[in-house]
Amino acid sequence: MVMLLAAAILIFAIALLLLGSDLWTRARLDNRRDQALERAFGNAQPQDAPEQTGGVRSQLLEQLASLGRRFEGSRVRDWLLADEDRLLLDQVGWNNSSGTAVFLGLRLLLALLLPLAVLALGDLQGIKAFVVPLAALAAGVLLPKFALRSWARHLCKQASDELPLLIDLLRLLQGVGFSVDQSLQMLGEKLRPALPVLGRELADANAAYSLGRARAQSLHRLAESFGDKDLRSLVQLMVQVHQHGGAVQEPLRQFSLRLREQRRMEMKEKVGKLSVKMTVVMMFTLLPALLMVLAGPALIALGSTIARMAQ
């Protein structure tokens, strides 16, 4: 029975390999056709051989995207691209057709390659011939999601760390006479290196605003993507000032003071929890050694006395 299951998994992996090779070949043919059309219309630009290092990554992403686009509208896409995955893609700025296609193609490719690598390199017998390839298949599907989740958490943490600096820069720009729109444009363009994550989001919001969307709609993604209530409150404040007018320096100052006080209280809470954890660690590590040092001589003397009394 186990051998039949292993043979079924092997046949399924071979079928996936053939399907992947066919899709890969079609993608290469499509790319060559597009390049030929570009050369025919004179739009292709010559590329030097030393500059191909940056193009390898883009070509790999394009191949993954082309593999993912093959499953547009299929049940495989619905299975491998849940709402949680879309939220994570939105947090990292990849919630578009190209980003979702690359993510889907990467999951499909790893789900194909890892079981084949396990079957090719491992000498599996018995129940392992079924369990290990199945575990490799699950790992190939889940590893991209774990990496994406880790990346999204890092960006959310970085956005939370950049928020006080964003408020200070807004206050500074408002103090020198900039309007709300001018301040957001300056933060998204000139001061973007100081705010790598939030500056990118502000640049996207400014681009959407210049294309005709309302300021509240253009800042909606910035307010909701990172799940930060303080950032959401700041966006609501900026939208209200943009709609109704008024001075924004004093509200920003009060918001900055409240945010810093909240961060200070959170830091005190973390320090308190850390001290409790260190107390537990000291009890399990230092207390036995301390008891040995303090009670050791007395125990040795007591043992010697009992031994002499027994004689």
C-alpha positions in Angstrom: 0.0 0.0 0.0 2.8 2.4 0.9 4.6 1.6 -2.4 1.4 2.4 -4.3 1.1 5.8 -2.5 4.8 6.6 -3.2 4.3 5.6 -6.9 1.2 7.8 -7.1 3.1 10.8 -5.6 6.0 10.2 -8.0 3.6 10.1 -11.0 1.9 13.3 -9.8 5.3 15.0 -9.3 6.4 14.0 -12.8 3.1 15.3 -14.2 3.7 18.6 -12.4 7.2 18.7 -13.8 6.0 18.2 -17.3 3.4 20.9 -16.9 5.9 23.3 -15.4 8.4 22.7 -18.2 5.7 23.3 -20.8 4.7 26.5 -19.1 8.3 27.6 -18.8 8.9 26.9 -22.5 5.8 28.9 -23.5 6.9 31.8 -21.3 10.3 31.8 -23.0 8.7 31.7 -26.4 6.4 34.6 -25.4 9.4 36.6 -24.2 11.3 36.0 -27.4 8.3 37.0 -29.4 7.9 40.2 -27.5 11.6 41.0 -27.9 11.4 40.3 -31.6 8.4 42.7 -31.9 10.3 45.3 -30.0 13.3 45.0 -32.3 11.0 45.1 -35.4 9.4 48.4 -34.2 12.7 49.8 -33.2 11.9 50.1 -29.5 14.4 47.6 -28.2 17.5 49.0 -26.6 20.9 47.2 -26.8 22.1 45.9 -23.5 25.7 45.3 -22.5 26.8 42.0 -21.2 28.2 43.4 -17.9 24.8 44.9 -17.1 23.0 41.6 -17.2 23.3 41.0 -13.4 20.4 43.3 -12.6 18.4 41.7 -15.5 18.7 38.2 -14.2 16.6 39.0 -11.2 14.0 40.8 -13.3 13.9 37.9 -15.7 13.5 35.4 -12.9 10.6 37.4 -11.5 9.1 37.7 -14.9 9.3 33.9 -15.4 7.6 33.4 -12.0 5.0 35.9 -12.9 4.3 34.2 -16.2 3.9 30.9 -14.4 1.5 32.4 -12.0 -0.6 34.1 -14.7 -1.2 30.7 -16.3 -3.5 30.0 -13.4 -5.5 33.2 -13.5 -9.2 32.5 -12.6 -8.5 28.9 -11.7 -9.2 27.0 -8.5 -5.5 26.6 -7.9 -5.2 30.4 -7.6 -8.1 30.5 -5.1 -6.5 27.8 -3.0 -3.0 29.3 -3.0 -4.0 33.0 -2.7 -6.3 33.5 0.3 -7.5 36.8 1.8 -4.7 36.7 4.4 -2.1 36.3 1.6 -3.6 39.4 -0.2 -3.4 41.4 3.1 0.3 40.4 3.4 1.0 41.3 -0.2 -0.7 44.6 0.4 1.5 45.3 3.4 4.6 44.8 1.3 3.3 46.7 -1.7 2.9 43.7 -4.0 -0.9 43.5 -4.1 -1.1 43.9 -7.9 -1.4 41.6 -10.8 2.4 41.2 -11.2 3.1 40.7 -7.4 0.3 38.2 -6.9 1.5 36.3 -10.0 5.1 36.1 -8.8 3.9 34.9 -5.3 1.6 32.3 -6.9 4.4 31.1 -9.3 6.9 30.8 -6.5 4.5 28.7 -4.4 3.8 26.4 -7.4 7.5 26.1 -8.3 8.6 25.2 -4.7 5.7 22.8 -4.4 7.0 21.0 -7.5 10.8 21.1 -6.9 11.0 20.2 -3.2 9.2 16.8 -3.5 11.2 16.0 -6.6 14.4 16.9 -4.7 13.4 14.7 -1.8 12.6 11.8 -4.0 15.8 12.1 -6.0 18.2 12.6 -3.1 16.7 10.6 -0.3 16.6 6.8 0.0 13.0 6.6 1.3 11.5 3.3 2.3 8.3 2.3 4.0 6.0 5.0 5.4 8.8 7.6 4.8 8.3 7.2 1.1 4.8 8.8 1.5 5.3 11.1 4.5 8.5 12.9 3.5 7.4 13.9 0.0 4.1 15.0 1.4 5.9 17.1 4.0 8.1 18.6 1.3 5.1 19.5 -0.8 3.5 21.2 2.3 6.8 23.0 2.9 7.0 24.2 -0.7 3.5 25.7 -0.4 4.0 27.3 3.1 7.6 28.6 2.9 6.7 31.6 0.6 3.9 32.5 2.9 6.1 32.4 6.0 8.8 34.5 4.2 6.1 37.0 3.1 4.7 37.2 6.7 8.1 37.8 8.1 8.8 40.5 5.5 5.4 42.1 6.3 6.1 42.1 10.0 9.4 43.8 9.4 7.8 46.5 7.3 5.1 47.1 9.9 7.7 47.4 12.7 9.7 49.8 10.5 6.6 51.9 9.7 5.8 52.1 13.5 9.4 53.2 14.2 9.2 55.9 11.4 5.9 57.4 12.7 7.4 59.8 15.3 9.8 61.1 12.7 7.0 61.5 10.2 5.0 63.6 12.7 8.1 65.8 13.5 8.7 66.4 9.8 5.1 67.3 9.2 5.3 69.8 12.1 8.5 71.2 10.7 7.1 71.6 7.2 3.9 73.2 8.5 6.0 75.6 10.6 7.8 77.0 7.6 4.5 77.6 5.7 3.8 74.5 3.7 0.2 73.4 3.2 -0.9 69.8 3.9 -0.6 68.8 0.2 2.8 70.5 -0.1 4.0 68.7 3.0 2.9 65.3 1.8 4.5 66.0 -1.6 7.8 66.9 0.1 7.7 63.9 2.3 7.0 61.6 -0.6 9.6 63.0 -2.9 12.4 65.0 -1.3 12.4 63.4 2.2 11.7 59.9 1.1 15.2 58.5 2.1 14.5 59.5 5.7 11.3 57.5 5.6 11.9 54.4 3.5 8.5 52.6 4.2 6.2 55.5 4.9 7.8 57.7 2.3 7.1 55.0 -0.4 3.5 54.9 0.8 3.2 58.6 0.7 4.6 58.7 -2.8 2.0 56.2 -3.9 -0.7 58.2 -2.2 0.5 61.4 -3.9 0.5 59.6 -7.3 -3.1 58.5 -6.7 -4.1 62.0 -5.6 -2.6 63.5 -8.7 -4.6 61.1 -10.9 -7.9 62.4 -9.5 -8.6 60.4 -6.4 -9.7 62.2 -3.2 -7.1 62.7 -0.5 -9.0 60.4 1.9 -9.1 57.6 -0.8 -5.4 58.1 -1.7 -4.4 57.8 2.0 -6.7 54.8 2.8 -4.0 52.2 2.0 -1.5 54.0 4.3 -4.0 54.0 7.1 -5.2 50.4 6.8 -2.3 48.4 5.4 0.0 48.3 8.5 -2.7 47.8 11.1 -1.3 50.7 13.3 -3.9 52.6 15.1 -1.7 55.6 15.7 -0.9 55.8 12.0 -4.6 55.5 11.3 -5.3 58.4 13.7 -2.7 60.6 12.0 -4.2 59.9 8.6 -7.7 60.8 9.9 -6.2 64.1 11.3 -4.6 65.0 8.0 -7.8 64.2 6.0 -9.9 66.4 8.4 -7.4 69.3 8.1 -7.4 68.9 4.3 -11.2 68.9 4.1 -12.1 71.5 6.6 -8.9 73.6 6.9 -7.4 75.1 10.0 -4.0 75.0 11.8 -2.4 71.6 12.1 0.7 72.4 14.1 -0.9 72.3 17.5 -2.9 69.1 16.9 0.3 67.5 15.6 2.2 68.7 18.7 -0.4 67.2 21.0 -0.5 64.0 18.9 3.3 63.7 19.1 3.3 64.2 22.8 0.6 61.6 23.3 2.4 59.1 21.0 5.7 59.5 22.8 4.0 59.1 26.2 2.3 56.0 24.9 5.6 54.6 23.6 7.2 55.4 26.9 4.5 53.5 28.8 4.9 50.5 26.4 8.6 50.5 27.0 8.1 50.5 30.8 5.7 47.6 30.4 8.2 45.7 28.4 11.0 46.4 30.9 8.7 45.2 33.7 7.9 42.0 31.9 11.6 41.5 31.1 12.6 41.9 34.8 10.0 39.2 35.8 11.4 36.9 33.1 15.0 37.5 34.3 13.9 36.7 37.9 12.6 33.3 36.8 15.9 32.7 34.9 17.9 33.6 37.9 15.9 31.3 40.1 16.6 28.3 37.8 20.3 29.2 37.2 21.8 31.2 40.1 19.8 29.8 43.0 21.1 26.2 42.8 24.7 27.5 42.6 24.1 29.8 45.5 22.6 27.0 47.6 25.6 24.8 46.8 28.1 27.6 47.9 26.2 28.5 51.1 25.0 25.1 52.2 27.7 22.9 50.7 30.3 23.2 53.6 27.5 22.6 56.2 26.3 19.5 54.3 29.9 18.2 54.0 30.5 18.7 57.8 27.2 17.1 58.6 28.1 14.1 56.5 31.5 13.8 58.1 29.9 13.9 61.6 27.4 11.3 60.7 30.1 9.0 59.3 32.2 9.3 62.5 29.1 8.6 64.7 28.4 5.5 62.6 31.9 4.2 63.3 
